[in-house]
Amino acid sequence: MNLIIDRFEGEYAVVELPDKTLANIPKKALPEEAAEGDIITITVNKRETEKQKEKIRKMADDLWE
């Protein structure tokens, strides 16, 4: 999903979503070099998600052993 940084307001970036609505994202969640007019991309990292799920499964298994 691509978002366009419309402007910065305080601690938030106001971004335009694909449906043309606006949303706030904390500035600290963006790369330091992000600027007004930049396009940022949000994706789901399936590989890292699976690694995290496996880590949590192992922790739960260890807890109950």
C-alpha positions, 0 to 999 in steps of 0.5 A: 500500500502506498501512502503520500505524506501530505504534511507534518503536524506536531508528532504526526505525519498526515498521509493520504491513503489510496482512497484519498482519505487522510490518516495520522502516522506517528513521525517516529514510525517513519524513516528520518529522511521522510519529507512532505510529498514522499511516497511511503510503502506499507507491506506485510513481511510474511517471513518475519511474521512466521519467525515471530510466531515460531519464537512465541510458540517456542516460548509458550512450549518452554513455559509449559514444560 
